[in-house]
Amino acid sequence: MDTRGLRVDATASRAPQHPVPPAVAARWALGTFVLGNLVIVEILFFTAGTGKNSVLTVAKFVGLHAAVVLLFQLLLVARLPWLDRRIGMDRLTVWHRWVGFTLLWTILTHAVLVVLGYALLDDASMVKTFFALAGVPASLLGIGAAAIVVVVAAVSVRPVRRRLRYETWHGVHLLLYLALGLAFVHQLLETTTFSSSWFAKAYWWLLWLFAFGALVTGRILVPLWRNAYHRFRVTAVTPEADDVVSVSVTGRHLDRFPARAGQFCIWRFPGHNRWWQANPFSLSAAPDGHTLRLTAKAVGTTSAGLRDVPVGSRVFVEGPYGAFTSVHRTRPGALLIAGGVGITPIRALLEEEPAGDVVVLHRVRSEAGAVLADEVRALVADRGGRLHLLTGRTSDGATPFAPDSLRALVPDIAERDVYVCGPPAMTSAVLGALRELDVPARRVHSERFGLA
């Protein structure tokens, strides 16, 4: 392992102060929203939730909660800017995944209880009752929605997901929107719970409209409006290394594009790649109101072809997304840890870093593989910080992110805000080491950029 240091004395910067950390505020807001709706559902159930027998009563109870879980799923992937900038798309996506499996078991429980309840009511077998219910429009719609959820959950199990191309997985996942429509009509026809009172009607309609509205606004309307307004175009394509390229993009009124250093966008290049070939690339330079820049390593078809994108070609940009920004700073001192091309958001964050106590650790296999090295070195020097280029292979015994190694490089690590960006294995290793070093979780900021 080779380390190089550069230090210039400077005054310490002052971290932004928030009465309540943004991430904490967002989690409280989200939790309050969910709990508030669950309380309302409980009230609606106890006032109009009695079924034809005790099993069907429990089935209605489970079904009402399944509807709330389903709508919560929509909000988690609606890409609402207020939530995304405070929690981060990666965490929202993880929550979406686990809520999805909760939804699966809730829907299956509801379906089994409905069939069992009517089987007991009619003194018939569950198989016969199932096919009888399939002839009822409301029940058939519910069966269709449940079947789609089961299929989507099956392809989202990790062993299956790893074997599928992203485009295939995403295409199957889009069936969930059909399931949402079927579930809505199913609930609409279930008049005993949807329209038991004027309050029930108003509540369910407003909740569904809010969830659908958030999804359509965040995923469709806002991206379309921003691209029509800004008219993004490629202005430069700059090779940084044999397998790394930077693409600069300009557009109208970019001073009004709400991006921050550390965030990422989902980039499409119509005419150069197919529409579904999109990648989340972080900004490798802080937005200056005139240009956006991404820097990517060739690891797939889309990223490998970026060096051939014609200057002047159109770009479709979704975002900005992510909570990997200085808005979460709590301390004057900062430690920025990057692995490989993960240096790109770190390099952008450095532009917002005032003169003070900043340390950058960049992990690469060799010095030649240090992406944007000259820019990073200049920014660190300008801010009076320290840069350590950590080279070598883990297989050769290099362990720069072991707790003892981190403490040796940064003795006051527990007193700093720590930003981590790199490959999943490296990020996990760093986060584990930070826990062993008793770095408070509120001072650790990491984000895994991805669509799935």
NURO-165049 format. One record per residue (C-alpha): residue in three letters; x, z, y. Coordinates in Angstrom, 2 decimals, m for minus. Example, Ala and Ser with C-alpha at 12.3 -4.5 7.8 and 13.67 -1.06 7.14 Angstrom:
! NURO-165049
@type ALA; x 12.30; z 7.80; y m4.50
@type SER; x 13.67; z 7.14; y m1.06
END
This chain:
! NURO-165049
@type MET; x 0.00; z 0.00; y 0.00
@type ASP; x 1.34; z m0.94; y 3.41
@type THR; x 0.16; z 0.77; y 6.59
@type ARG; x 0.91; z m0.15; y 10.16
@type GLY; x m0.03; z 1.95; y 13.14
@type LEU; x m0.41; z 1.27; y 16.84
@type ARG; x m1.16; z 4.07; y 19.31
@type VAL; x m1.52; z 4.24; y 23.07
@type ASP; x m2.56; z 7.42; y 24.89
@type ALA; x m5.96; z 7.25; y 26.58
@type THR; x m8.74; z 9.53; y 27.67
@type ALA; x m11.47; z 10.30; y 25.17
@type SER; x m14.73; z 8.44; y 25.42
@type ARG; x m18.00; z 10.20; y 25.67
@type ALA; x m20.49; z 9.51; y 22.90
@type PRO; x m24.12; z 8.83; y 23.81
@type GLN; x m26.31; z 11.89; y 23.62
@type HIS; x m29.80; z 11.76; y 22.10
@type PRO; x m32.17; z 14.76; y 22.02
@type VAL; x m33.15; z 13.54; y 18.55
@type PRO; x m30.96; z 11.09; y 16.62
@type PRO; x m32.68; z 7.65; y 16.50
@type ALA; x m32.65; z 7.51; y 12.68
@type VAL; x m34.20; z 10.98; y 12.44
@type ALA; x m36.89; z 10.05; y 14.96
@type ALA; x m37.73; z 6.89; y 13.01
@type ARG; x m37.94; z 8.74; y 9.69
@type TRP; x m40.20; z 11.38; y 11.22
@type ALA; x m42.43; z 8.69; y 12.75
@type LEU; x m42.65; z 6.81; y 9.45
@type GLY; x m43.31; z 9.98; y 7.47
@type THR; x m45.98; z 11.12; y 9.93
@type PHE; x m47.68; z 7.74; y 9.70
@type VAL; x m47.77; z 7.86; y 5.90
@type LEU; x m48.90; z 11.48; y 5.67
@type GLY; x m51.54; z 10.93; y 8.36
@type ASN; x m53.04; z 8.05; y 6.42
@type LEU; x m52.95; z 10.00; y 3.16
@type VAL; x m54.91; z 12.81; y 4.83
@type ILE; x m57.54; z 10.33; y 6.00
@type VAL; x m57.76; z 8.84; y 2.50
@type GLU; x m58.22; z 12.32; y 1.04
@type ILE; x m61.08; z 12.94; y 3.47
@type LEU; x m62.72; z 9.61; y 2.61
@type PHE; x m62.39; z 10.34; y m1.10
@type PHE; x m63.94; z 13.80; y m0.96
@type THR; x m66.81; z 12.54; y 1.18
@type ALA; x m67.61; z 9.33; y m0.75
@type GLY; x m65.37; z 9.09; y m3.79
@type THR; x m67.58; z 10.26; y m6.64
@type GLY; x m67.68; z 7.84; y m9.54
@type LYS; x m70.17; z 7.39; y m12.38
@type ASN; x m68.20; z 9.84; y m14.50
@type SER; x m65.16; z 12.06; y m14.09
@type VAL; x m62.70; z 9.38; y m15.28
@type LEU; x m64.01; z 6.82; y m12.80
@type THR; x m63.82; z 9.44; y m10.05
@type VAL; x m60.12; z 9.91; y m10.78
@type ALA; x m59.74; z 6.12; y m10.94
@type LYS; x m61.14; z 5.82; y m7.41
@type PHE; x m58.79; z 8.54; y m6.22
@type VAL; x m55.78; z 6.66; y m7.62
@type GLY; x m57.08; z 3.31; y m6.35
@type LEU; x m57.43; z 4.53; y m2.77
@type HIS; x m53.87; z 5.79; y m2.80
@type ALA; x m52.68; z 2.50; y m4.31
@type ALA; x m54.17; z 0.71; y m1.29
@type VAL; x m52.18; z 2.91; y 1.11
@type VAL; x m48.97; z 2.40; y m0.89
@type LEU; x m49.56; z m1.36; y m0.82
@type LEU; x m49.97; z m1.40; y 2.95
@type PHE; x m46.89; z 0.80; y 3.36
@type GLN; x m45.00; z m1.83; y 1.37
@type LEU; x m45.92; z m4.40; y 4.00
@type LEU; x m44.60; z m2.27; y 6.84
@type LEU; x m41.25; z m1.72; y 5.10
@type VAL; x m40.56; z m5.47; y 5.00
@type ALA; x m42.28; z m6.43; y 8.26
@type ARG; x m38.89; z m6.22; y 10.03
@type LEU; x m40.31; z m4.24; y 12.91
@type PRO; x m37.49; z m4.02; y 15.49
@type TRP; x m38.12; z m0.36; y 16.33
@type LEU; x m37.71; z 0.69; y 12.70
@type ASP; x m34.97; z m1.78; y 11.82
@type ARG; x m32.65; z m0.76; y 14.65
@type ARG; x m32.97; z 2.91; y 13.78
@type ILE; x m33.03; z 2.86; y 9.98
@type GLY; x m31.53; z m0.51; y 9.01
@type MET; x m32.85; z m3.34; y 6.86
@type ASP; x m30.80; z m2.25; y 3.85
@type ARG; x m32.39; z 1.21; y 3.70
@type LEU; x m35.86; z m0.17; y 4.40
@type THR; x m35.32; z m2.65; y 1.56
@type VAL; x m34.23; z 0.11; y m0.83
@type TRP; x m37.33; z 2.12; y 0.10
@type HIS; x m39.42; z m1.01; y m0.39
@type ARG; x m37.99; z m1.38; y m3.89
@type TRP; x m38.78; z 2.18; y m4.97
@type VAL; x m42.20; z 2.17; y m3.30
@type GLY; x m42.81; z m1.08; y m5.19
@type PHE; x m42.27; z 0.59; y m8.55
@type THR; x m44.48; z 3.49; y m7.41
@type LEU; x m47.13; z 0.91; y m6.56
@type LEU; x m46.77; z m0.66; y m10.01
@type TRP; x m47.45; z 2.59; y m11.86
@type THR; x m50.23; z 3.57; y m9.45
@type ILE; x m52.03; z 0.25; y m9.97
@type LEU; x m51.58; z 0.36; y m13.75
@type THR; x m52.92; z 3.93; y m13.83
@type HIS; x m55.91; z 2.90; y m11.73
@type ALA; x m56.62; z m0.10; y m14.00
@type VAL; x m56.38; z 1.93; y m17.23
@type LEU; x m58.63; z 4.65; y m15.86
@type VAL; x m61.25; z 2.11; y m14.73
@type VAL; x m61.36; z 0.50; y m18.17
@type LEU; x m61.42; z 3.89; y m19.90
@type GLY; x m64.13; z 5.21; y m17.59
@type TYR; x m66.47; z 2.28; y m18.21
@type ALA; x m65.67; z 2.32; y m21.92
@type LEU; x m66.82; z 5.94; y m22.08
@type LEU; x m69.85; z 5.15; y m19.94
@type ASP; x m70.95; z 2.25; y m22.17
@type ASP; x m69.72; z 3.79; y m25.42
@type ALA; x m67.65; z 0.65; y m26.08
@type SER; x m64.03; z m0.12; y m26.96
@type MET; x m61.53; z m0.53; y m24.16
@type VAL; x m60.78; z m4.12; y m25.19
@type LYS; x m64.45; z m5.08; y m25.03
@type THR; x m64.83; z m3.24; y m21.74
@type PHE; x m61.80; z m5.00; y m20.25
@type PHE; x m63.22; z m8.46; y m20.94
@type ALA; x m66.62; z m7.38; y m19.65
@type LEU; x m65.05; z m6.21; y m16.39
@type ALA; x m63.15; z m9.49; y m16.12
@type GLY; x m66.53; z m11.16; y m15.65
@type VAL; x m67.26; z m9.09; y m12.54
@type PRO; x m65.84; z m10.72; y m9.35
@type ALA; x m64.57; z m7.49; y m7.77
@type SER; x m62.87; z m6.39; y m10.97
@type LEU; x m61.43; z m9.85; y m11.67
@type LEU; x m59.76; z m9.89; y m8.26
@type GLY; x m58.28; z m6.47; y m8.95
@type ILE; x m57.01; z m7.63; y m12.34
@type GLY; x m55.38; z m10.66; y m10.70
@type ALA; x m53.65; z m8.52; y m8.08
@type ALA; x m52.42; z m6.08; y m10.74
@type ALA; x m51.07; z m8.92; y m12.90
@type ILE; x m49.06; z m10.33; y m9.99
@type VAL; x m47.59; z m6.90; y m9.18
@type VAL; x m46.54; z m6.51; y m12.83
@type VAL; x m44.80; z m9.91; y m12.83
@type VAL; x m42.98; z m9.22; y m9.56
@type ALA; x m41.90; z m5.78; y m10.78
@type ALA; x m40.62; z m7.30; y m14.03
@type VAL; x m38.34; z m9.78; y m12.23
@type SER; x m37.15; z m7.03; y m9.88
@type VAL; x m35.72; z m4.86; y m12.64
@type ARG; x m31.95; z m4.97; y m12.11
@type PRO; x m30.91; z m6.61; y m15.43
@type VAL; x m33.47; z m9.39; y m14.90
@type ARG; x m32.81; z m9.72; y m11.17
@type ARG; x m29.07; z m10.25; y m11.77
@type ARG; x m29.80; z m13.22; y m14.03
@type LEU; x m32.03; z m14.99; y m11.52
@type ARG; x m31.00; z m17.12; y m8.58
@type TYR; x m32.03; z m15.62; y m5.26
@type GLU; x m34.32; z m18.59; y m4.55
@type THR; x m36.16; z m18.07; y m7.88
@type TRP; x m36.53; z m14.34; y m7.35
@type HIS; x m37.71; z m14.86; y m3.78
@type GLY; x m40.24; z m17.51; y m4.83
@type VAL; x m41.79; z m15.16; y m7.39
@type HIS; x m41.74; z m12.36; y m4.83
@type LEU; x m43.83; z m14.45; y m2.44
@type LEU; x m46.71; z m14.13; y m4.93
@type LEU; x m47.15; z m10.62; y m3.59
@type TYR; x m48.88; z m12.09; y m0.55
@type LEU; x m51.48; z m13.56; y m2.91
@type ALA; x m51.79; z m10.14; y m4.54
@type LEU; x m52.39; z m8.61; y m1.11
@type GLY; x m55.22; z m11.01; y m0.43
@type LEU; x m56.81; z m10.37; y m3.82
@type ALA; x m56.46; z m6.60; y m3.36
@type PHE; x m58.06; z m6.77; y 0.08
@type VAL; x m61.11; z m8.68; y m1.15
@type HIS; x m61.27; z m6.39; y m4.20
@type GLN; x m61.45; z m3.37; y m1.91
@type LEU; x m63.89; z m5.11; y 0.41
@type LEU; x m66.30; z m5.68; y m2.51
@type GLU; x m65.86; z m2.06; y m3.61
@type THR; x m68.46; z m0.94; y m1.04
@type THR; x m68.62; z 2.72; y m2.09
@type THR; x m65.17; z 3.38; y m0.61
@type PHE; x m64.60; z 0.58; y 1.90
@type SER; x m67.92; z 0.88; y 3.73
@type SER; x m69.26; z 4.32; y 2.89
@type SER; x m69.52; z 5.09; y 6.62
@type TRP; x m68.79; z 3.53; y 10.00
@type PHE; x m65.55; z 5.56; y 10.10
@type ALA; x m64.46; z 4.27; y 6.67
@type LYS; x m65.14; z 0.67; y 7.71
@type ALA; x m63.24; z 1.05; y 10.99
@type TYR; x m60.33; z 2.84; y 9.32
@type TRP; x m59.75; z 0.32; y 6.51
@type TRP; x m60.19; z m2.72; y 8.71
@type LEU; x m57.79; z m1.36; y 11.34
@type LEU; x m55.22; z m0.36; y 8.70
@type TRP; x m55.27; z m3.75; y 6.97
@type LEU; x m55.17; z m5.63; y 10.29
@type PHE; x m52.27; z m3.49; y 11.51
@type ALA; x m50.24; z m4.03; y 8.33
@type PHE; x m50.92; z m7.77; y 8.13
@type GLY; x m50.40; z m8.12; y 11.88
@type ALA; x m47.04; z m6.35; y 11.71
@type LEU; x m45.91; z m8.59; y 8.84
@type VAL; x m47.01; z m11.85; y 10.45
@type THR; x m45.57; z m10.85; y 13.83
@type GLY; x m42.21; z m9.65; y 12.52
@type ARG; x m41.62; z m12.28; y 9.85
@type ILE; x m43.21; z m15.39; y 11.41
@type LEU; x m44.31; z m15.23; y 15.05
@type VAL; x m41.27; z m13.51; y 16.58
@type PRO; x m38.68; z m15.76; y 14.85
@type LEU; x m40.64; z m18.90; y 15.78
@type TRP; x m41.02; z m17.81; y 19.40
@type ARG; x m37.37; z m16.81; y 19.78
@type ASN; x m36.09; z m20.09; y 18.36
@type ALA; x m38.44; z m22.13; y 20.54
@type TYR; x m37.38; z m20.12; y 23.58
@type HIS; x m33.60; z m19.96; y 23.01
@type ARG; x m33.05; z m23.37; y 21.31
@type PHE; x m29.93; z m22.36; y 19.42
@type ARG; x m27.17; z m24.96; y 18.94
@type VAL; x m23.70; z m24.96; y 17.40
@type THR; x m20.98; z m25.17; y 20.06
@type ALA; x m17.83; z m24.69; y 17.98
@type VAL; x m16.66; z m24.42; y 14.38
@type THR; x m13.30; z m22.66; y 14.08
@type PRO; x m11.41; z m22.27; y 10.78
@type GLU; x m9.89; z m18.76; y 10.66
@type ALA; x m8.26; z m19.17; y 7.22
@type ASP; x m8.51; z m21.43; y 4.19
@type ASP; x m11.76; z m19.75; y 3.13
@type VAL; x m12.98; z m18.23; y 6.41
@type VAL; x m14.71; z m19.96; y 9.31
@type SER; x m16.26; z m18.89; y 12.61
@type VAL; x m19.31; z m20.64; y 14.04
@type SER; x m20.17; z m20.22; y 17.72
@type VAL; x m23.78; z m20.70; y 18.78
@type THR; x m25.28; z m21.00; y 22.24
@type GLY; x m28.78; z m21.38; y 23.62
@type ARG; x m31.02; z m20.87; y 26.61
@type HIS; x m31.32; z m17.43; y 28.20
@type LEU; x m29.12; z m15.72; y 25.62
@type ASP; x m28.85; z m12.78; y 28.01
@type ARG; x m32.42; z m12.01; y 26.88
@type PHE; x m31.64; z m12.21; y 23.16
@type PRO; x m31.81; z m8.52; y 22.09
@type ALA; x m28.67; z m8.41; y 19.93
@type ARG; x m26.08; z m5.66; y 19.85
@type ALA; x m22.58; z m5.49; y 18.46
@type GLY; x m22.70; z m4.55; y 14.77
@type GLN; x m26.00; z m6.27; y 14.06
@type PHE; x m26.56; z m9.33; y 11.90
@type CYS; x m28.87; z m12.32; y 11.88
@type ILE; x m30.23; z m14.54; y 9.14
@type TRP; x m28.88; z m18.02; y 9.83
@type ARG; x m30.27; z m21.41; y 8.83
@type PHE; x m28.77; z m24.79; y 9.68
@type PRO; x m31.61; z m27.37; y 9.42
@type GLY; x m30.35; z m30.82; y 8.58
@type HIS; x m27.18; z m29.41; y 7.07
@type ASN; x m28.64; z m27.06; y 4.45
@type ARG; x m32.05; z m26.74; y 2.84
@type TRP; x m34.48; z m24.35; y 4.51
@type TRP; x m34.27; z m21.74; y 1.76
@type GLN; x m30.48; z m21.66; y 1.99
@type ALA; x m30.16; z m18.81; y 4.47
@type ASN; x m27.53; z m16.12; y 4.76
@type PRO; x m27.28; z m12.81; y 6.60
@type PHE; x m24.05; z m12.98; y 8.62
@type SER; x m23.09; z m10.25; y 11.05
@type LEU; x m22.04; z m11.03; y 14.60
@type SER; x m18.25; z m11.10; y 14.76
@type ALA; x m18.18; z m10.73; y 18.53
@type ALA; x m20.31; z m8.64; y 20.85
@type PRO; x m23.09; z m10.76; y 22.43
@type ASP; x m22.07; z m11.72; y 25.97
@type GLY; x m25.26; z m13.44; y 27.11
@type HIS; x m23.79; z m16.91; y 26.55
@type THR; x m22.57; z m17.17; y 22.95
@type LEU; x m23.27; z m15.71; y 19.52
@type ARG; x m20.53; z m15.90; y 16.91
@type LEU; x m20.60; z m15.44; y 13.16
@type THR; x m17.57; z m15.38; y 10.89
@type ALA; x m18.09; z m16.00; y 7.17
@type LYS; x m16.03; z m16.16; y 4.02
@type ALA; x m16.74; z m18.96; y 1.55
@type VAL; x m18.39; z m17.10; y m1.32
@type GLY; x m21.36; z m19.40; y m1.95
@type THR; x m22.71; z m22.88; y m1.30
@type THR; x m24.08; z m22.09; y 2.16
@type SER; x m21.10; z m20.15; y 3.50
@type ALA; x m18.59; z m22.60; y 1.99
@type GLY; x m20.24; z m25.49; y 3.83
@type LEU; x m20.19; z m23.89; y 7.27
@type ARG; x m16.89; z m25.54; y 8.23
@type ASP; x m18.69; z m28.90; y 7.92
@type VAL; x m21.59; z m28.00; y 10.26
@type PRO; x m21.59; z m30.58; y 13.09
@type VAL; x m21.13; z m29.33; y 16.64
@type GLY; x m24.41; z m29.73; y 18.50
@type SER; x m26.59; z m29.26; y 15.42
@type ARG; x m29.64; z m27.02; y 15.52
@type VAL; x m29.60; z m23.45; y 14.26
@type PHE; x m32.59; z m21.35; y 13.26
@type VAL; x m31.86; z m17.67; y 13.81
@type GLU; x m33.86; z m14.72; y 12.52
@type GLY; x m33.04; z m11.36; y 13.95
@type PRO; x m31.13; z m9.53; y 15.21
@type TYR; x m31.36; z m6.90; y 12.50
@type GLY; x m29.56; z m3.74; y 11.53
@type ALA; x m28.81; z m0.18; y 12.57
@type PHE; x m25.02; z m0.57; y 12.38
@type THR; x m24.62; z m0.08; y 16.13
@type SER; x m23.19; z 2.36; y 18.64
@type VAL; x m26.68; z 3.67; y 19.43
@type HIS; x m26.14; z 6.11; y 16.53
@type ARG; x m22.91; z 7.55; y 17.91
@type THR; x m22.85; z 11.35; y 18.05
@type ARG; x m19.15; z 12.11; y 18.67
@type PRO; x m16.48; z 10.86; y 21.10
@type GLY; x m14.08; z 9.95; y 18.28
@type ALA; x m14.81; z 7.08; y 15.91
@type LEU; x m13.37; z 5.91; y 12.60
@type LEU; x m14.18; z 2.28; y 11.72
@type ILE; x m13.54; z 1.33; y 8.08
@type ALA; x m13.74; z m2.28; y 6.90
@type GLY; x m13.07; z m4.11; y 3.69
@type GLY; x m12.18; z m7.82; y 3.78
@type VAL; x m14.62; z m9.86; y 5.83
@type GLY; x m16.53; z m6.64; y 6.53
@type ILE; x m14.25; z m6.42; y 9.56
@type THR; x m16.57; z m8.79; y 11.45
@type PRO; x m19.16; z m6.22; y 12.65
@type ILE; x m16.34; z m3.71; y 13.16
@type ARG; x m14.54; z m6.20; y 15.40
@type ALA; x m17.76; z m6.64; y 17.41
@type LEU; x m18.22; z m2.85; y 17.70
@type LEU; x m14.70; z m2.54; y 19.11
@type GLU; x m15.80; z m4.52; y 22.16
@type GLU; x m18.33; z m1.79; y 22.97
@type GLU; x m15.84; z 0.97; y 22.25
@type PRO; x m14.62; z 2.58; y 25.49
@type ALA; x m11.05; z 3.71; y 25.91
@type GLY; x m10.54; z 6.73; y 23.72
@type ASP; x m9.95; z 8.00; y 20.25
@type VAL; x m10.75; z 5.16; y 17.85
@type VAL; x m9.12; z 4.53; y 14.47
@type VAL; x m9.60; z 1.34; y 12.44
@type LEU; x m8.81; z 1.08; y 8.71
@type HIS; x m8.90; z m2.46; y 7.37
@type ARG; x m8.57; z m2.87; y 3.61
@type VAL; x m7.27; z m6.25; y 2.40
@type ARG; x m5.34; z m7.49; y m0.60
@type SER; x m2.56; z m8.89; y 1.55
@type GLU; x m1.75; z m9.15; y 5.23
@type ALA; x m2.55; z m12.87; y 5.13
@type GLY; x m6.12; z m12.02; y 4.13
@type ALA; x m6.79; z m9.92; y 7.25
@type VAL; x m9.62; z m11.82; y 8.95
@type LEU; x m9.51; z m11.89; y 12.79
@type ALA; x m6.38; z m9.72; y 12.64
@type ASP; x m4.99; z m10.73; y 16.05
@type GLU; x m8.32; z m10.11; y 17.79
@type VAL; x m8.76; z m6.71; y 16.13
@type ARG; x m5.18; z m5.68; y 16.92
@type ALA; x m5.60; z m6.63; y 20.58
@type LEU; x m8.93; z m4.81; y 20.94
@type VAL; x m7.56; z m1.64; y 19.33
@type ALA; x m4.47; z m1.70; y 21.56
@type ASP; x m6.58; z m2.27; y 24.66
@type ARG; x m8.63; z 0.81; y 23.82
@type GLY; x m5.69; z 3.02; y 23.04
@type GLY; x m6.53; z 3.42; y 19.38
@type ARG; x m4.83; z 3.16; y 16.00
@type LEU; x m5.03; z 0.33; y 13.50
@type HIS; x m4.03; z 0.74; y 9.85
@type LEU; x m3.90; z m2.42; y 7.76
@type LEU; x m4.21; z m1.20; y 4.16
@type THR; x m2.89; z m3.74; y 1.70
@type GLY; x m2.51; z m3.83; y m2.07
@type ARG; x m4.69; z m3.97; y m5.17
@type THR; x m6.54; z m1.05; y m6.68
@type SER; x m5.39; z m2.28; y m10.10
@type ASP; x m1.81; z m1.73; y m8.93
@type GLY; x m2.52; z 1.91; y m8.07
@type ALA; x m3.46; z 1.54; y m4.38
@type THR; x m6.15; z 4.15; y m3.55
@type PRO; x m6.41; z 4.19; y 0.25
@type PHE; x m9.95; z 5.54; y 0.21
@type ALA; x m9.39; z 8.54; y m2.02
@type PRO; x m10.27; z 11.76; y m0.14
@type ASP; x m6.63; z 12.85; y 0.17
@type SER; x m5.58; z 9.41; y 1.44
@type LEU; x m8.30; z 9.37; y 4.09
@type ARG; x m7.44; z 12.89; y 5.22
@type ALA; x m3.76; z 11.93; y 5.50
@type LEU; x m4.58; z 8.89; y 7.64
@type VAL; x m7.21; z 10.64; y 9.78
@type PRO; x m6.78; z 14.45; y 9.66
@type ASP; x m9.80; z 15.09; y 11.93
@type ILE; x m12.08; z 12.76; y 9.97
@type ALA; x m14.87; z 15.36; y 9.73
@type GLU; x m15.10; z 15.44; y 13.54
@type ARG; x m15.66; z 11.70; y 13.96
@type ASP; x m18.44; z 9.20; y 13.62
@type VAL; x m17.55; z 6.98; y 10.67
@type TYR; x m18.68; z 3.35; y 10.37
@type VAL; x m18.20; z 1.66; y 6.98
@type CYS; x m18.66; z m2.01; y 6.13
@type GLY; x m17.28; z m3.85; y 3.12
@type PRO; x m17.95; z m4.90; y m0.47
@type PRO; x m20.42; z m2.68; y m2.36
@type ALA; x m17.77; z m1.06; y m4.59
@type MET; x m15.54; z m0.22; y m1.65
@type THR; x m18.44; z 1.08; y 0.44
@type SER; x m19.61; z 3.32; y m2.40
@type ALA; x m16.07; z 4.67; y m2.87
@type VAL; x m15.71; z 5.45; y 0.83
@type LEU; x m19.10; z 7.13; y 1.06
@type GLY; x m18.24; z 9.27; y m1.96
@type ALA; x m14.94; z 10.29; y m0.42
@type LEU; x m16.62; z 11.17; y 2.88
@type ARG; x m19.02; z 13.47; y 1.03
@type GLU; x m16.06; z 15.21; y m0.63
@type LEU; x m14.45; z 15.60; y 2.78
@type ASP; x m17.64; z 17.25; y 4.11
@type VAL; x m18.26; z 14.63; y 6.76
@type PRO; x m21.86; z 15.29; y 7.90
@type ALA; x m24.25; z 12.58; y 6.74
@type ARG; x m25.58; z 12.12; y 10.28
@type ARG; x m22.10; z 10.94; y 11.34
@type VAL; x m21.73; z 8.36; y 8.56
@type HIS; x m23.05; z 4.89; y 9.36
@type SER; x m23.01; z 2.11; y 6.77
@type GLU; x m25.07; z m0.95; y 6.10
@type ARG; x m25.19; z m3.40; y 3.24
@type PHE; x m26.12; z m6.82; y 4.56
@type GLY; x m28.41; z m8.72; y 2.19
@type LEU; x m31.81; z m10.31; y 1.69
@type ALA; x m32.72; z m8.90; y m1.73
END
